[in-house]
Amino acid sequence: MIVGDPAARLRIARATYMARGTAFGWERSLVAEDGGRVVGMVARFPQPEWGRVRLRTGAVMLGAAGARYAVPLIRRGRLEERAMAPIPPGRMYVMSLAVDPSCRGRGIGARLVDAVTVEARAGGLDAVALDVAEQNSGAIRFYVREGFTKVAEGRVPMTRTTPAVAMIRMERGV
Ligand SMILES: CC(C)(COP(=O)(O)OP(=O)(O)OC[C@H]1O[C@@H](n2cnc3c(N)ncnc32)[C@H](O)[C@@H]1OP(=O)(O)O)[C@@H](O)C(=O)NCCC(=O)NCCS
């Protein structure tokens, strides 16, 4: 885990959600509600926004993380970027998808992905794309069941100071 302290993790997540222009921010998020409670969210943006949101997200996360976590966060960000295939034009990119653990298996994740797909189609895009860590087998199973297929993969081997990173790019046509 990059940021071990739960309070620091929450601080970073909150700052990144509340700030404008970030990849995980409220402007780019759809939430699922159940009885007024947020039970899931998806953050997405069309491919041309990637360059801009990438820089802004990094800056906000680092600002919220503070000096203690800055170096490991920068290191991890660089590794993930190296492992990430370029996002081709015509894609709606899903940066983050999560459902409250107590509400999983009820179709909420599927509905969030469907909402993004409808939006991508309405915007004249070709596909919804995302990256998932190779070891996240539960999420990969979910995406396959929802009609996503693997289109690329990226690997950065382990070094003396950094762990291996393996990301799978998956897409679903709209
Ligand atoms: C992946 C995730 C968004 C799916 O949301 P969900 O609302 O449970 O999805 P659905 O109810 O539409 O589909 C459930 C399917 O997801 C898969 N799944 C993955 N993790 C699961 C979990 N912890 N609990 C239940 N289902 C899970 C199962 O294959 C399940 O299919 P099944 O019902 O046939 O067993 C959710 O499990 C999650 O938030 N995971 C943690 C965050 C994550 O890994 N996000 C993806 C990062 S790229």
PDBQT file of the ligand as one rigid body, heavy atoms in Angstrom, charges set to zero:
ROOT
HETATM    1  C1  LIG A 201     -15.999  -4.470  -9.691  1.00  0.00    +0.000 C 
HETATM    2  C2  LIG A 201     -17.192  -3.839  -8.976  1.00  0.00    +0.000 C 
HETATM    3  C3  LIG A 201     -17.292  -2.333  -9.359  1.00  0.00    +0.000 C 
HETATM    4  C4  LIG A 201     -18.472  -4.538  -9.442  1.00  0.00    +0.000 C 
HETATM    5  O1  LIG A 201     -19.597  -3.870  -8.864  1.00  0.00    +0.000 OA
HETATM    6  P1  LIG A 201     -20.936  -4.689  -8.473  1.00  0.00    +0.000 P 
HETATM    7  O2  LIG A 201     -22.011  -3.686  -8.213  1.00  0.00    +0.000 OA
HETATM    8  O3  LIG A 201     -20.657  -5.715  -7.455  1.00  0.00    +0.000 OA
HETATM    9  O4  LIG A 201     -21.203  -5.388  -9.883  1.00  0.00    +0.000 OA
HETATM   10  P2  LIG A 201     -22.464  -6.205 -10.325  1.00  0.00    +0.000 P 
HETATM   11  O5  LIG A 201     -23.376  -6.474  -9.175  1.00  0.00    +0.000 OA
HETATM   12  O6  LIG A 201     -23.019  -5.518 -11.517  1.00  0.00    +0.000 OA
HETATM   13  O7  LIG A 201     -21.745  -7.534 -10.783  1.00  0.00    +0.000 OA
HETATM   14  C5  LIG A 201     -21.246  -8.442  -9.790  1.00  0.00    +0.000 C 
HETATM   15  C6  LIG A 201     -20.112  -9.206 -10.386  1.00  0.00    +0.000 C 
HETATM   16  O8  LIG A 201     -18.898  -8.536 -10.100  1.00  0.00    +0.000 OA
HETATM   17  C7  LIG A 201     -17.904  -9.479  -9.732  1.00  0.00    +0.000 C 
HETATM   18  N1  LIG A 201     -17.354  -9.086  -8.454  1.00  0.00    +0.000 N 
HETATM   19  C8  LIG A 201     -16.095  -8.676  -8.297  1.00  0.00    +0.000 A 
HETATM   20  N2  LIG A 201     -15.839  -8.402  -7.023  1.00  0.00    +0.000 NA
HETATM   21  C9  LIG A 201     -16.984  -8.655  -6.325  1.00  0.00    +0.000 A 
HETATM   22  C10 LIG A 201     -17.366  -8.555  -4.947  1.00  0.00    +0.000 A 
HETATM   23  N3  LIG A 201     -16.490  -8.173  -4.015  1.00  0.00    +0.000 N 
HETATM   24  N4  LIG A 201     -18.636  -8.872  -4.595  1.00  0.00    +0.000 NA
HETATM   25  C11 LIG A 201     -19.520  -9.270  -5.545  1.00  0.00    +0.000 A 
HETATM   26  N5  LIG A 201     -19.198  -9.374  -6.865  1.00  0.00    +0.000 NA
HETATM   27  C12 LIG A 201     -17.952  -9.066  -7.247  1.00  0.00    +0.000 A 
HETATM   28  C13 LIG A 201     -18.508 -10.825  -9.722  1.00  0.00    +0.000 C 
HETATM   29  O9  LIG A 201     -18.099 -11.469 -10.923  1.00  0.00    +0.000 OA
HETATM   30  C14 LIG A 201     -19.991 -10.594  -9.754  1.00  0.00    +0.000 C 
HETATM   31  O10 LIG A 201     -20.567 -11.500 -10.614  1.00  0.00    +0.000 OA
HETATM   32  P3  LIG A 201     -21.504 -12.659 -10.015  1.00  0.00    +0.000 P 
HETATM   33  O11 LIG A 201     -22.666 -11.921  -9.393  1.00  0.00    +0.000 OA
HETATM   34  O12 LIG A 201     -21.839 -13.442 -11.220  1.00  0.00    +0.000 OA
HETATM   35  O13 LIG A 201     -20.641 -13.365  -9.011  1.00  0.00    +0.000 OA
HETATM   36  C15 LIG A 201     -17.101  -3.973  -7.436  1.00  0.00    +0.000 C 
HETATM   37  O14 LIG A 201     -16.862  -5.318  -7.126  1.00  0.00    +0.000 OA
HETATM   38  C16 LIG A 201     -16.003  -3.130  -6.782  1.00  0.00    +0.000 C 
HETATM   39  O15 LIG A 201     -16.247  -1.987  -6.373  1.00  0.00    +0.000 OA
HETATM   40  N6  LIG A 201     -14.796  -3.668  -6.644  1.00  0.00    +0.000 N 
HETATM   41  C17 LIG A 201     -13.694  -2.966  -5.980  1.00  0.00    +0.000 C 
HETATM   42  C18 LIG A 201     -13.161  -1.842  -6.805  1.00  0.00    +0.000 C 
HETATM   43  C19 LIG A 201     -12.620  -2.323  -8.130  1.00  0.00    +0.000 C 
HETATM   44  O16 LIG A 201     -11.901  -3.305  -8.211  1.00  0.00    +0.000 OA
HETATM   45  N7  LIG A 201     -12.977  -1.567  -9.184  1.00  0.00    +0.000 N 
HETATM   46  C20 LIG A 201     -12.513  -1.833 -10.531  1.00  0.00    +0.000 C 
HETATM   47  C21 LIG A 201     -11.197  -1.147 -10.719  1.00  0.00    +0.000 C 
HETATM   48  S1  LIG A 201     -10.724  -1.147 -12.441  1.00  0.00    +0.000 SA
ENDROOT
TORSDOF 0
